[in-house]
Amino acid sequence: MHGAVPLLQDYLSHAADVLPDKVALVAGGQRASYGEIQARAHALAYALQRRGVGRGDRVVVFAENGPVPAVAFWAILEAGGVAVVVNPLTRAEKLGYVLADCRATALVADAGLSHAFEAAAARTPSVRAVLVAGEPAPTLLAALPGGEALEAAIAGEHGGHAPPRRCLELDLAAIIYTSGSTGEPKGVMLTHRNMLSAATSIGSYLGNVEDDVILNALPMAFDYGLYQMIMAFRVGARLVLERDFAFPMWLVGRMAEEGVTGFPGVPTVFARLAELRSLREARLPALRYVTSTAAALPEKHIRLLRDLFPGARVFSMYGLTECKRVSYLPPEDLDRKAGSVGVAIPNTELWIVDDAGRRLPPNQVGQLVVRGPTVMRGYWEKPEATAARLKPGPLPGEQVLYTGDLCRMDEEGYLYFVARTDDVIKSRGEKIAPKEVEAALVAIPGVREAAVIGVPDEVLGQAVKAFVVLEAGAELTPKALRLECQRRLEPAMVPAEIVLAPELPKTNTGKIKKTELA
């Protein structure tokens, strides 16, 4: 690493120094070496600085998964700025909110997304420069504040070395905006130390090495997607970057072609893979591990992944943007600790508290608290929301994360997610965790996915309502599903209503949008 104290961009510079000619990125038919990515990042860093980006300034990246966001992320850090990667499917109104909220100094964007960013950038007074990748029309550039073609902006810049370092590990490296399902999006502030610690911790239990080839079809605006690049570059591995999971068999073909060793996904993606019978004929001898986050993997999906990828270790993980990753379930514990989201990741401490903040003994349900170097600095310019999540820790002056998640922990320290505190259904005077009902539904043969919400009820307070997506060819009825639930669940948990749906509404990152179901 360069310098006494490493910064996040040193992952790229170290890999480029040691492995300059090795392919670092495969995206959209293009292949780029570590040396090439570093040279372009250096040039873009100087270009950003010449256009007003200084230490701590926010730069928004609005581009499809590919070389543009990959290079821009490292360039922003080298310029001393803070990277704010926004999903390319974001609409103009929300993009405008993000630009204004973080008071972005610059925007790096794909020309093909001008329908969303043109007006948003023009309406944001803080934006001094917009660098547009692709082949932007002159009329578009003229309509933007400081509008320039990205290639022209970096053409004359020096790519031989990075600008002088000005940041500390305590400075912000990124702001990641949450989905905002319960209100305005909140910007999670992450320092260089936060992100270095997270990448080191996760990479240690996944055992990432230089020979790894990691497939990423998750949006880089999603921390799970962004960290695939960070962890790959940390060890000099190769990243195969795809736009999305829209064509799963295409992705499987890419995995075979590139010799992919690591495959990160989410439960909704694995549910779709389950229906691809031809996938069982695929040969992926190089695949070493599969990871899943956002929720505990249902036992059905664990069996599926073992069947589809018999040579791969399956890691079920759980985390929040506010601390990146909370826990992981070692593959050897998948059967012994079914339903668990695992143990604390290395260099992290977990405990459960009651409503008064008192620590609870094993197997009692309460709010999960996280302590460690991955815990965010807070929400960008939202002190009240920050104070609700960051509270005093064991040491004077430190802060720990109160997650808002209800969990329990067994005697061995294995964590079990129960529900979000704002997700719990209160029916007949009892508290019902939607996850338990969803798990029971998904375990029924023929059910692909399920989502459960509470709906107002004059007698019950709230009634349990389930939305179910069946597997292809399944002929289950709501009545049959309800009978199965009566066999598998306590009476209060049995859905009062079950709706069969062709699909469930999802966010760009594959999470089910329960607000739309409600």
C-alpha positions, 0 to 999 in steps of 0.5 A: 500500500502507498503511504503509512495509512491506506485509503480505499483507492490503494486497493487499485494502485497496489493491484496496478503496481503488482499486476499491471497487465492482468485483466481486472474488469470484463464488461460489455465485451470490453476487457481492461487491465489494472494498469489501464483502469488506473491510468484512466482513473488518474486522468479522470481524477485530475479532470475532476479537480480542474472542474472544482472537485476538492476534498470532501466534495460529492460526485454523483455517478449515474451510469449502467454497470460497466467501465464508466462507474468502475473507473469513476469510483476510483477517480473520485477517491483519488481526487479527494471526493466522495463517491455517490453511485446512483442506480441507472433506473432511478427516475429524474425526480429522485435523482434530482433529490439526491443531487440536491441533498448531497449538494453534488459538485459534479456528475458523471453520467451515461449519455443514454440516461440523459432523460433522467439527468439533464433536467435534474442537473440543470436544476441543482445549483451546486453542480459545476460540471457534468461529464457525459460518457458515450456520444453526447449530442452537442445540444445536450452538453450545452444544456448542462452546467459545465457539460463536457464529453467524458473522453474529451475531458480526460484526453489531455490529463496525465494518467501516470500518477494520482493527484497528491493525497489529501484525505485521512481514513476518517474522511468520507469515501462514499455516500450510499442512498437507501431505497427510501421505502418509508420516506425520503432516501437517506444517505449513509455516510461511509468513511475510508476506514468503514469500507476498508474494514468491511472489505477486509472482514468479508474477504477473510471469510470468503477467502478471496485470492488473486485467482478469483473471478467474481461475477457481479450483476447487482447494481453498483449503487447497491452496496452489495454490488459495489463491494464486489468490485472493491473486494476483487481489486483488494486481492487483484482478482478479475471482476465480470460485470453484467447489467442485471439478472434479466437473462439468467441463462446468459449469466450462467453461460458467462460464468462458464466462459470466464471461469467464475469462482464467486457468484453473489446473488439474492434470494429472489434471483435464486428463486428464478434459477430454480425454474431453469431445468437446463441449469442443472446441465451447466458445468461450472467446475471453477465455481468456489462459492455462492453468496446471498444477503438481505435475508436468511436463505430458506432451506428450499433455496439452500437445497437448490443451490447445493443441487445447482452448484454442487462444488460451491460453498454456500454463504448465507449472509445478513447485513444493512447498508448502515454497517455493510455486513452483520453476520455470515453463516459458515457453509458447514453450519447450514444444516446444523443452524438452519434458519440462522443468519450466522455469527458476527463477521470478523472484527464485529460484536453483536448483542440483543437489547430490550426496549429499555436498552438492556442486554437480553440473554440467549434466545430472547427477541429484541433489537440487534445492536452492532459494534465495530469499525464498519458502523456508518458515520451517520445519515448525511445531514439528518441528525435526528435519523442518525440519533435514532440509530447511533447511540453510546457504546461500551467505551466513552465517546464511541457509538454503536448501531441500533439496527431497528431489526428484531433478532434473537441469538442462541447460546453459541452466538448464532443470530436469527433474524425475526423482523424489522421493528416497523414490519411486525404485525400486531394481531389478536394482541400477539406480535407476528413476524412476517418472515416466519409466515413467509418461510412456512409458505415458501417451504410448501412444494410449488411455492416460489416466493411469498410476501406477508403484510399486515392490513387493518382489521376492525376485530383483529387490529391487523390481519395477516395477508399473504401474496404468493407466486407459484412455481411454473406448473403448480396448481395450488389454490389459496384454500389449499395454501391456507390449509397447509399454513394451518398445519405448519403455523400457530393459529394467529400466524395463519393468513386471513387472506392469500392472494396468488400473484404472477410476480411480486413488486421488487426494488432494483436490488431484488428486494420485495417492495411491501409498500406497493403490496400494501 
